[in-house]
């Protein structure tokens, strides 16, 4: 199992941190909604992984069309430079915490079309990737394994150490003063 | 009517502006002089008995050794079930030709694609701009002398050899792990060889 966050020495403000972490993460990992981002042939395999035989929805992973409603993004297919910009835009529109699964050779490294002039050699040139699923295209079982690895990553997250981001300097936030 | 028949009719009207029919290895083609291409196309489309109303494809071929760019027109007739291929040779240094968009509207996007990838200028085209590549792309990639631009908008086109990359990442990860858990001091006699091999597979896929 991967431990993404090292157990540091942050203050323990939550009682039973580890059990609460476990509960929160169990809820989160079983309802990871993904942004449909099928670009090419891997998109067909993504659709089929959502099909009846290897069902992604039984893990709670529902496809969403909008990045605002998605927890993670499955980049399935060849990215051209033109599309890579849009992929970055969509990734930026997702809200934290967000993850990326890179599906297939083309999203991992440019794949079969690595020598082409217009192909971005891997989606990790524009967004940070959590799980790489190799294959051309990966079988539904392989993509399911990728989702399970992502669930492992989610399971290992620690919430007691997370803080609200600090207020930016020089900015007064008016929370509706009452006098 | 066979392709030979179409070519006979063409020769009868246009004479020397239409070259001889090539051998039918794939599709028999005829070279046309570039000044008469629009008239030839209009004739082929409207002449009763020929009526090649379908421009199946219009594409280009770059021949740097012959110093030409060829524009290739694949014409087809649904009504008479015959077809012919025409070719026009353009000077590679300044490839310009009149558009056939006035004859077949579908040539609009075909010629945009040729402009995008070969840099051929089509005079009279209503909307000549790039079709497939981003609008601010520099260069025409399907020319034989195109050099890779190194990326676009900050996305670099270089990718490290994965064997080199993974080995480097392994070293980095091992260094970080060693910093967190410092290894025990080595025993004085040359004892067992170090445990970890060079290719420790990472935990993630």
Interface residues (C-beta under 8 A of the other chain):
Chain A: X1 X2 X6 X81 X82 X84 X85 X109 X110 X114 X117 X118 X120 X121 X122 X125 X126 X130 X131 X132 X133 X134 X145 X146 X149
Chain B: X132 X133 X134 X141 X146 X148 X149 X151 X152 X153 X155 X156 X157 X158 X159 X162 X180 X203 X204 X205
